Amino acid sequence: MCLLFFLFLVVAFSGCGVHNEAALGTVEPNPSSAQAEASSSPSPASTPSLEPKPSPSQTPAPLSSSIGSVPQVKHAFSAAEEAVVKQYRSAIPQKWGERLPGIRTHIVTKEPLIALTFDACGGKEGSGYDKKLIDYLIKEKIPATLFVNARWIEANPDIFAQLAANPLFEIENHGTEHRPLSVNGKLAYGIKGTKSVEEVIHEIDDNADHIEKLTGRRPLFFRSGTAYYDDVSASIVHDLGFQAAGYNVLGDAGATYNTEQVYQALTKAKSGSIVLAHMNHPEKDTAEGVMKAIPVLQKAGFRFVQLATYDLD
């Protein structure tokens, strides 16, 4: 009996020891249970990426921003688009930049005319709305051309509809994913370019289709994300029926200029100038600089026009 009682006490105290260690978090994990837990929890290698990789057959929604998902409007290529793929699939780019043959950088005119163009980039490049800027243009009846990205449209559908319905504003195409236009993935300002002829076509046509569906008007102009192109992709823009819209006055340097810098840039515009600035960063100084510059330009005799109303070169 004494022996049995002694064994009972040993077992009882051993059980209390395990319970206390577990409560204090000092129990060594069981290897088999740890493996089972690891297999049921995603590892870094098995965790899905937060940024889906683009493919020629699917436009991903950029998850780098909580707003502004890309519309799922990718389509099967038409016969004309297939012909473009066939024509350029083996082409090797020779040039890269903002000013290449075929990119329109100024208005063909002898009149004192300036085209104000404002980009709305969307996604991580900004889906904000510069209401002060747009309200000023409306109040002063200043026409402008707005290059709008698909992600910005998705983030601001009601505002886009209002802008598109206002005859002061010409709506043009700033691409589907705001990518530099390349057939081999070239970068500009750290942004990866399209990397095939197929991706170039989707970057252009998907948003053009989207804008046409929303507004009933197909864009006439395309401006790539960052305004960079290679010579092959610039030719593709033309073959798809669009004009590649460049610029010759850098109005706000990607919405990084302060008020005085915007003012100085715009007041150096000449007859036929195309100004590039931004309408998607209300926290920046673009609006103040534009509002300061326009009265000065008007006093100097300049008028403001939309791109579609004149020939470009």
SEKE-689719 format. One line per 4 residues: their letters; for each residue x, y, z of N, C-alpha, C. Coordinates in pm, whole numbers, plus 50000, padded with zeros to 5 digits. Example, Ala and Ser with C-alpha at 12.3 -4.5 7.8 and 13.67 -1.06 7.14 Angstrom:
REM residues 2
AS = 51319,49431,50780,51230,49550,50780,51320,49670,50780 ~ 51285,49775,50708,51367,49894,50714,51290,50003,50787
This chain:
REM residues 313
MCLL = 50084,49879,50000,50000,50000,50000,50087,50125,50000 ~ 50190,50129,50084,50277,50246,50089,50342,50273,49955 ~ 50383,50160,49891,50446,50176,49758,50348,50233,49657 ~ 50224,50183,49660,50122,50234,49568,50093,50382,49595
FFLF = 50086,50420,49723,50057,50558,49759,50170,50651,49712 ~ 50295,50602,49727,50411,50680,49682,50407,50704,49532 ~ 50375,50598,49454,50366,50611,49307,50256,50710,49268 ~ 50144,50708,49340,50033,50800,49312,50077,50946,49328
LVVA = 50155,50975,49435,50201,51111,49459,50297,51158,49350 ~ 50385,51070,49303,50481,51105,49197,50407,51145,49071 ~ 50308,51064,49031,50231,51093,48909,50155,51224,48923 ~ 50095,51249,49039,50015,51370,49061,50102,51494,49049
FSGC = 50219,51494,49116,50306,51611,49111,50366,51632,48975 ~ 50393,51522,48901,50445,51535,48764,50344,51605,48677 ~ 50216,51573,48684,50110,51638,48606,50102,51783,48638 ~ 50111,51824,48762,50106,51966,48798,50223,52041,48739
GVHN = 50342,51978,48734,50460,52044,48679,50442,52077,48533 ~ 50391,51987,48452,50368,52010,48309,50267,52122,48291 ~ 50160,52125,48368,50057,52226,48357,50115,52365,48387 ~ 50199,52374,48491,50256,52503,48528,50352,52554,48422
EAAL = 50433,52465,48366,50527,52505,48262,50451,52553,48139 ~ 50343,52483,48107,50264,52523,47992,50203,52660,48016 ~ 50157,52684,48138,50097,52813,48169,50199,52925,48159 ~ 50327,52895,48189,50432,52996,48183,50494,53007,48045
GTVE = 50451,52920,47953,50502,52925,47816,50640,52870,47802 ~ 50682,52779,47888,50819,52728,47882,50826,52583,47836 ~ 50712,52526,47795,50713,52387,47748,50779,52380,47612 ~ 50873,52290,47593,50933,52270,47462,50829,52216,47365
PNPS = 50818,52270,47243,50717,52222,47150,50747,52081,47106 ~ 50642,52006,47085,50653,51872,47030,50686,51884,46882 ~ 50795,51823,46835,50832,51838,46694,50721,51801,46598 ~ 50648,51697,46627,50545,51653,46534,50430,51753,46529
SAQA = 50394,51812,46648,50285,51909,46649,50328,52039,46583 ~ 50457,52076,46598,50507,52197,46534,50502,52183,46383 ~ 50538,52065,46330,50533,52043,46187,50390,52051,46136 ~ 50298,51997,46215,50158,52000,46173,50108,52144,46169
EASS = 50149,52228,46267,50107,52367,46269,50167,52443,46152 ~ 50294,52413,46120,50360,52480,46009,50292,52448,45878 ~ 50250,52324,45861,50188,52286,45735,50051,52348,45719 ~ 49985,52383,45831,49853,52442,45823,49858,52593,45813
SPSP = 49977,52655,45840,49992,52800,45831,50074,52835,45708 ~ 50038,52944,45635,50113,52978,45514,50253,53023,45548 ~ 50351,52974,45473,50489,53017,45488,50513,53131,45392 ~ 50624,53206,45410,50653,53316,45318,50655,53272,45173
ASTP = 50700,53148,45150,50707,53101,45012,50571,53069,44956 ~ 50478,53026,45045,50347,52985,44995,50243,53094,45005 ~ 50277,53208,45071,50182,53318,45084,50164,53386,44949 ~ 50040,53403,44903,50020,53469,44774,50077,53610,44775
SLEP = 50139,53649,44664,50194,53784,44652,50083,53887,44655 ~ 50110,54002,44718,50012,54109,44722,50008,54188,44591 ~ 50104,54163,44500,50104,54230,44373,50105,54127,44261 ~ 49986,54090,44207,49982,53989,44102,50067,54032,43984
KPSP = 50138,53937,43926,50221,53968,43811,50135,53978,43687 ~ 50154,54084,43606,50074,54098,43486,50108,53990,43385 ~ 50010,53946,43312,50029,53850,43205,49959,53902,43083 ~ 49992,53852,42963,49928,53901,42843,49778,53877,42839
SQTP = 49727,53786,42924,49586,53751,42913,49499,53803,43026 ~ 49559,53871,43125,49480,53916,43240,49535,54044,43296 ~ 49450,54145,43312,49492,54270,43375,49471,54259,43525 ~ 49577,54263,43605,49559,54252,43750,49515,54383,43810
APLS = 49441,54374,43920,49409,54494,43996,49527,54525,44087 ~ 49585,54646,44078,49702,54675,44160,49664,54684,44307 ~ 49719,54594,44387,49684,54590,44528,49771,54681,44612 ~ 49857,54760,44545,49940,54852,44620,49859,54969,44674
SSIG = 49735,54984,44627,49647,55088,44676,49514,55026,44712 ~ 49453,55074,44820,49325,55018,44862,49211,55066,44775 ~ 49239,55168,44692,49138,55215,44599,49197,55212,44460 ~ 49110,55217,44361,49158,55230,44225,49194,55099,44160
SVPQ = 49112,54996,44173,49142,54870,44107,49122,54883,43957 ~ 49208,54815,43882,49201,54820,43737,49077,54747,43688 ~ 49000,54805,43599,48881,54735,43549,48920,54610,43472 ~ 48844,54505,43492,48872,54380,43424,48810,54384,43284
VKHA = 48878,54451,43193,48823,54472,43061,48910,54413,42950 ~ 49004,54327,42984,49087,54268,42881,49001,54185,42787 ~ 49041,54185,42666,48956,54128,42563,49039,54041,42470 ~ 48970,53955,42397,49036,53881,42291,49072,53979,42180
FSAA = 49189,53963,42125,49235,54057,42023,49149,54049,41898 ~ 49126,54165,41840,49059,54172,41711,49158,54133,41602 ~ 49108,54120,41481,49196,54087,41368,49302,54195,41349 ~ 49262,54321,41368,49357,54431,41353,49466,54425,41460
EEAV = 49427,54392,41584,49525,54381,41692,49617,54262,41670 ~ 49563,54151,41623,49647,54035,41592,49748,54069,41483 ~ 49705,54151,41387,49797,54191,41281,49912,54275,41337 ~ 49882,54359,41436,49985,54440,41501,50083,54350,41577
VKQY = 50029,54251,41647,50116,54155,41718,50210,54086,41620 ~ 50156,54041,41511,50237,53970,41411,50344,54061,41351 ~ 50307,54187,41327,50400,54280,41263,50517,54316,41354 ~ 50492,54331,41484,50595,54384,41573,50655,54282,41669
RSAI = 50610,54158,41664,50654,54059,41764,50806,54044,41767 ~ 50871,54052,41653,51017,54032,41649,51094,54163,41642 ~ 51024,54275,41652,51091,54405,41641,51177,54433,41764 ~ 51292,54490,41742,51385,54522,41850,51394,54675,41863
PQKW = 51360,54729,41978,51363,54875,41995,51505,54931,41978 ~ 51512,55048,41920,51640,55116,41902,51649,55246,41982 ~ 51532,55299,42022,51529,55427,42091,51435,55419,42211 ~ 51460,55507,42308,51381,55509,42432,51378,55652,42485
GERL = 51259,55704,42515,51254,55838,42570,51117,55901,42557 ~ 51113,56032,42579,50989,56108,42575,50967,56179,42442 ~ 51074,56194,42365,51066,56267,42239,51123,56182,42127 ~ 51036,56099,42072,51072,56011,41962,50984,56044,41842
PGIR = 51023,56004,41723,50937,56024,41607,50798,55966,41631 ~ 50696,56044,41599,50558,56000,41617,50494,56047,41746 ~ 50573,56098,41841,50517,56151,41966,50491,56300,41947 ~ 50365,56340,41964,50325,56478,41937,50359,56566,42057
THIV = 50436,56672,42031,50483,56755,42141,50441,56901,42132 ~ 50378,56942,42021,50331,57080,42016,50217,57096,41915 ~ 50142,57205,41931,50030,57236,41844,50083,57304,41718 ~ 50031,57263,41604,50067,57329,41479,49983,57456,41465
TKEP = 50041,57569,41496,49968,57695,41492,50065,57813,41494 ~ 50018,57924,41440,50090,58051,41452,50019,58143,41550 ~ 49908,58096,41603,49831,58175,41699,49889,58158,41840 ~ 49860,58250,41928,49908,58239,42067,49821,58141,42148
LIAL = 49843,58012,42125,49762,57908,42185,49846,57817,42273 ~ 49788,57773,42383,49853,57678,42474,49752,57569,42509 ~ 49798,57445,42510,49714,57334,42554,49757,57291,42694 ~ 49666,57305,42789,49692,57255,42925,49646,57110,42930
TFDA = 49735,57020,42969,49697,56879,42986,49729,56838,43129 ~ 49637,56764,43188,49652,56721,43327,49636,56569,43334 ~ 49735,56503,43393,49731,56357,43407,49666,56319,43540 ~ 49588,56211,43536,49532,56149,43657,49579,56005,43658
CGGK = 49682,55977,43738,49757,55852,43724,49695,55733,43795 ~ 49642,55752,43916,49579,55642,43989,49678,55548,44056 ~ 49624,55456,44135,49706,55356,44204,49807,55421,44297 ~ 49924,55363,44309,50025,55416,44400,50080,55550,44351
EGSG = 50055,55583,44224,50094,55714,44173,49994,55822,44210 ~ 49886,55784,44279,49793,55883,44332,49656,55880,44267 ~ 49553,55855,44347,49415,55856,44299,49336,55973,44358 ~ 49408,56074,44403,49340,56191,44457,49277,56276,44347
YDKK = 49202,56377,44389,49133,56466,44296,49160,56611,44339 ~ 49225,56687,44250,49258,56825,44281,49137,56913,44249 ~ 49043,56917,44342,48918,56991,44322,48944,57140,44305 ~ 49040,57193,44379,49070,57336,44367,49111,57370,44224
LIDY = 49196,57287,44166,49242,57310,44029,49125,57305,43931 ~ 49047,57198,43937,48937,57180,43842,48830,57287,43861 ~ 48798,57320,43984,48699,57424,44009,48745,57559,43953 ~ 48873,57586,43963,48927,57710,43906,48911,57712,43754
LIKE = 48947,57601,43689,48934,57593,43543,48788,57613,43501 ~ 48697,57554,43575,48555,57568,43544,48509,57713,43565 ~ 48548,57770,43675,48508,57909,43706,48559,58006,43601 ~ 48683,57986,43557,48744,58077,43460,48720,58034,43315
KIPA = 48647,57923,43298,48616,57871,43164,48742,57845,43082 ~ 48836,57776,43146,48963,57739,43082,48954,57595,43032 ~ 48954,57571,42902,48949,57433,42853,49081,57361,42880 ~ 49071,57229,42896,49190,57148,42923,49167,57007,42873
TLFV = 49276,56935,42855,49272,56795,42816,49316,56711,42936 ~ 49232,56615,42973,49259,56532,43091,49296,56391,43047 ~ 49418,56349,43081,49463,56213,43052,49439,56128,43176 ~ 49345,56034,43164,49294,55963,43282,49328,55814,43273
NARW = 49386,55764,43381,49422,55623,43392,49304,55541,43442 ~ 49299,55414,43404,49188,55327,43443,49173,55318,43594 ~ 49284,55317,43667,49278,55304,43812,49217,55428,43876 ~ 49247,55544,43818,49188,55667,43870,49038,55670,43845
IEAN = 48996,55623,43730,48853,55617,43699,48781,55528,43800 ~ 48840,55414,43830,48778,55321,43924,48771,55378,44065 ~ 48867,55461,44100,48866,55523,44233,48772,55643,44242 ~ 48742,55704,44126,48662,55827,44124,48554,55821,44017
PDIF = 48467,55722,44020,48371,55706,43909,48276,55823,43893 ~ 48226,55878,44002,48131,55989,43992,48199,56116,43943 ~ 48317,56142,43994,48392,56261,43949,48427,56247,43802 ~ 48469,56127,43762,48501,56106,43621,48380,56135,43533
AQLA = 48265,56086,43573,48143,56108,43494,48114,56258,43481 ~ 48133,56334,43590,48110,56479,43585,48209,56548,43493 ~ 48335,56508,43500,48436,56569,43413,48409,56537,43267 ~ 48373,56413,43240,48348,56371,43102,48227,56442,43043
ANPL = 48134,56480,43128,48012,56548,43080,48032,56698,43062 ~ 48145,56751,43107,48171,56894,43098,48246,56925,42968 ~ 48187,57004,42877,48252,57031,42748,48384,57106,42758 ~ 48415,57162,42874,48546,57225,42892,48660,57124,42886
FEIE = 48628,56997,42916,48733,56898,42933,48725,56790,42824 ~ 48839,56766,42766,48857,56658,42669,48920,56540,42743 ~ 48853,56425,42740,48901,56307,42812,48986,56221,42719 ~ 49109,56195,42761,49200,56112,42682,49259,56000,42767
NHGT = 49336,55915,42706,49376,55785,42761,49516,55791,42822 ~ 49523,55765,42953,49652,55759,43023,49688,55615,43062 ~ 49631,55520,42990,49671,55381,43008,49590,55306,43113 ~ 49609,55177,43113,49535,55088,43203,49605,55072,43338
EHRP = 49736,55052,43335,49812,55031,43459,49919,55138,43482 ~ 49916,55244,43400,50013,55354,43414,50156,55302,43401 ~ 50182,55238,43288,50314,55181,43266,50386,55250,43150 ~ 50517,55269,43161,50593,55314,43044,50569,55216,42929
LSVN = 50568,55267,42807,50532,55181,42695,50657,55124,42629 ~ 50674,54994,42647,50794,54925,42601,50754,54785,42556 ~ 50832,54727,42468,50805,54588,42429,50900,54491,42500 ~ 50986,54544,42587,51080,54456,42658,51096,54491,42805
GKLA = 50997,54556,42864,50996,54579,43008,51087,54687,43059 ~ 51125,54781,42976,51216,54887,43018,51152,54973,43127 ~ 51233,55022,43221,51184,55102,43333,51198,55251,43306 ~ 51108,55328,43367,51122,55473,43371,51079,55520,43510
YGIK = 51164,55596,43576,51137,55645,43713,51103,55529,43808 ~ 51164,55414,43785,51141,55300,43872,51014,55222,43843 ~ 50938,55262,43743,50813,55194,43707,50841,55098,43592 ~ 50802,54973,43608,50827,54873,43505,50738,54896,43384
GTKS = 50800,54893,43268,50726,54910,43145,50659,54782,43101 ~ 50567,54794,43008,50510,54675,42944,50624,54596,42881 ~ 50607,54464,42873,50721,54383,42831,50695,54297,42708 ~ 50590,54327,42635,50564,54256,42510,50469,54338,42425
VEEV = 50458,54302,42299,50363,54370,42211,50221,54353,42265 ~ 50190,54233,42313,50057,54207,42367,50026,54299,42485 ~ 50121,54316,42575,50099,54402,42690,50085,54549,42649 ~ 50160,54590,42547,50145,54726,42495,50002,54748,42447
IHEI = 49949,54652,42372,49812,54664,42319,49712,54671,42433 ~ 49728,54586,42533,49634,54590,42646,49644,54720,42724 ~ 49766,54770,42741,49783,54895,42814,49711,55010,42744 ~ 49711,55007,42612,49645,55113,42536,49496,55087,42522
DDNA = 49461,54974,42467,49323,54950,42424,49226,54920,42538 ~ 49272,54858,42644,49179,54825,42752,49117,54950,42814 ~ 49201,55051,42839,49146,55174,42895,49070,55254,42790 ~ 49115,55248,42665,49040,55316,42559,48899,55257,42549
DHIE = 48889,55125,42556,48758,55059,42553,48674,55102,42673 ~ 48738,55110,42788,48669,55145,42912,48614,55287,42905 ~ 48698,55380,42860,48654,55519,42847,48541,55530,42745 ~ 48555,55461,42635,48449,55465,42533,48317,55410,42587
KLTG = 48326,55303,42664,48205,55244,42722,48138,55342,42819 ~ 48217,55416,42895,48161,55508,42995,48111,55639,42936 ~ 48177,55684,42830,48147,55818,42777,48080,55818,42640 ~ 48089,55709,42568,48037,55706,42432,48133,55766,42330
RRPL = 48251,55805,42374,48351,55864,42285,48484,55791,42303 ~ 48542,55749,42192,48671,55681,42200,48783,55785,42203 ~ 48879,55770,42292,48989,55868,42298,49063,55877,42164 ~ 49119,55993,42140,49201,56017,42020,49350,56008,42051
FFRS = 49385,56039,42177,49525,56046,42217,49555,55945,42328 ~ 49680,55903,42330,49730,55816,42437,49859,55876,42492 ~ 49868,55881,42624,49993,55918,42690,50029,55808,42788 ~ 50146,55752,42772,50186,55641,42859,50216,55690,43000
GTAY = 50215,55597,43096,50263,55629,43229,50408,55672,43220 ~ 50441,55786,43277,50573,55851,43274,50602,55921,43142 ~ 50517,55902,43040,50534,55962,42906,50657,55908,42833 ~ 50705,55790,42876,50818,55726,42809,50769,55616,42715
YDDV = 50840,55603,42601,50809,55503,42499,50940,55451,42440 ~ 50936,55330,42386,51040,55295,42290,50982,55316,42151 ~ 51069,55313,42049,51024,55346,41915,50925,55244,41859 ~ 50936,55118,41903,50842,55016,41856,50703,55042,41914
SASI = 50697,55067,42044,50566,55089,42107,50502,55219,42056 ~ 50583,55321,42026,50528,55444,41969,50462,55417,41835 ~ 50521,55329,41756,50461,55290,41628,50332,55212,41651 ~ 50328,55130,41756,50206,55052,41786,50091,55146,41822
VHDL = 50121,55251,41900,50017,55349,41934,49952,55400,41806 ~ 50033,55438,41709,49983,55490,41582,49902,55386,41507 ~ 49953,55263,41502,49886,55158,41427,49753,55116,41489 ~ 49736,55142,41618,49608,55114,41684,49508,55228,41666
GFQA = 49551,55334,41599,49459,55442,41567,49463,55561,41660 ~ 49568,55573,41742,49580,55684,41837,49701,55769,41804 ~ 49704,55887,41860,49823,55971,41856,49891,55968,41993 ~ 50022,55950,41993,50097,55952,42119,50119,56097,42160
AGYN = 50064,56134,42275,50068,56274,42320,50185,56295,42414 ~ 50279,56375,42370,50388,56415,42456,50364,56554,42513 ~ 50469,56632,42529,50458,56766,42584,50586,56840,42554 ~ 50586,56972,42567,50711,57049,42559,50727,57148,42673
VLGD = 50631,57146,42767,50647,57223,42890,50616,57131,43008 ~ 50717,57107,43090,50700,57024,43210,50642,57113,43320 ~ 50511,57100,43341,50441,57195,43426,50462,57179,43574 ~ 50469,57054,43622,50483,57036,43767,50575,56921,43807
AGAT = 50643,56862,43707,50742,56756,43734,50683,56646,43822 ~ 50572,56588,43775,50510,56481,43852,50451,56529,43984 ~ 50401,56652,43984,50341,56713,44104,50443,56731,44216 ~ 50569,56753,44178,50674,56777,44279,50712,56924,44289
YNTE = 50675,57006,44192,50710,57147,44195,50629,57221,44301 ~ 50691,57323,44358,50617,57413,44446,50545,57518,44361 ~ 50470,57605,44426,50389,57704,44354,50473,57789,44259 ~ 50583,57839,44305,50666,57926,44223,50726,57852,44104
QVYQ = 50765,57727,44125,50821,57648,44015,50717,57620,43907 ~ 50592,57588,43949,50485,57568,43852,50460,57696,43775 ~ 50454,57808,43846,50433,57938,43783,50542,57968,43681 ~ 50667,57949,43720,50779,57978,43630,50775,57887,43507
ALTK = 50740,57762,43526,50734,57668,43413,50626,57710,43314 ~ 50507,57740,43365,50395,57773,43275,50414,57906,43205 ~ 50471,58003,43271,50486,58135,43209,50599,58137,43106 ~ 50672,58029,43092,50772,58017,42985,50712,57951,42861
AKSG = 50584,57914,42866,50518,57852,42752,50514,57949,42634 ~ 50519,57890,42515,50515,57969,42392,50395,57927,42308 ~ 50375,57995,42198,50266,57959,42108,50281,57814,42063 ~ 50176,57735,42080,50178,57595,42042,50225,57500,42151
SIVL = 50254,57552,42270,50304,57466,42378,50197,57369,42428 ~ 50243,57249,42464,50161,57151,42534,50220,57136,42674 ~ 50141,57175,42774,50186,57171,42914,50141,57039,42977 ~ 50232,56973,43045,50198,56851,43119,50203,56882,43268
AHMN = 50089,56862,43335,50082,56875,43480,49989,56766,43533 ~ 49955,56773,43662,49878,56665,43724,49757,56716,43801 ~ 49652,56635,43801,49529,56669,43871,49494,56566,43978 ~ 49590,56480,44012,49562,56373,44107,49635,56388,44240
HPEK = 49690,56507,44264,49760,56531,44392,49713,56663,44453 ~ 49596,56665,44514,49544,56788,44572,49629,56842,44686 ~ 49712,56756,44744,49796,56799,44855,49919,56878,44809 ~ 49944,56879,44678,50062,56947,44624,50025,57087,44575
DTAE = 50120,57155,44511,50105,57297,44478,50067,57325,44333 ~ 50031,57223,44258,50000,57244,44117,49888,57347,44098 ~ 49780,57333,44172,49667,57424,44156,49709,57569,44180 ~ 49782,57594,44287,49823,57730,44319,49912,57788,44209
GVMK = 50002,57707,44157,50090,57754,44050,50014,57785,43922 ~ 49919,57698,43887,49838,57720,43767,49753,57845,43784 ~ 49692,57860,43900,49607,57977,43926,49686,58108,43922 ~ 49811,58101,43957,49897,58219,43951,49941,58249,43808
AIPV = 49963,58144,43729,50018,58162,43594,49914,58200,43489 ~ 49795,58146,43499,49696,58166,43392,49663,58314,43369 ~ 49636,58393,43471,49608,58536,43444,49724,58607,43373 ~ 49846,58570,43406,49963,58630,43342,49968,58591,43194
LQKA = 49942,58465,43165,49941,58419,43026,49827,58483,42947 ~ 49712,58495,43009,49599,58560,42942,49631,58706,42912 ~ 49693,58772,43005,49730,58913,42985,49830,58928,42870 ~ 49912,58824,42851,50010,58825,42742,49946,58788,42608
GFRF = 49815,58756,42609,49743,58729,42485,49722,58584,42452 ~ 49761,58494,42540,49745,58351,42512,49602,58305,42537 ~ 49558,58209,42455,49431,58139,42474,49461,57992,42499 ~ 49367,57924,42564,49385,57784,42599,49290,57697,42518
VQLA = 49343,57586,42469,49265,57499,42379,49282,57353,42418 ~ 49191,57270,42372,49202,57125,42386,49287,57069,42273 ~ 49351,56956,42298,49438,56897,42196,49362,56861,42069 ~ 49240,56813,42084,49166,56762,41967,49125,56869,41870
TYDL = 49133,56995,41910,49085,57103,41822,49190,57151,41722 ~ 49313,57102,41732,49420,57146,41642,49506,57025,41603 ~ 49574,57041,41490,49673,56940,41452,49795,56951,41543 ~ 49856,56836,41568,49974,56830,41652,50094,56779,41571
D = 50210,56818,41616,50332,56772,41551,50435,56731,41656
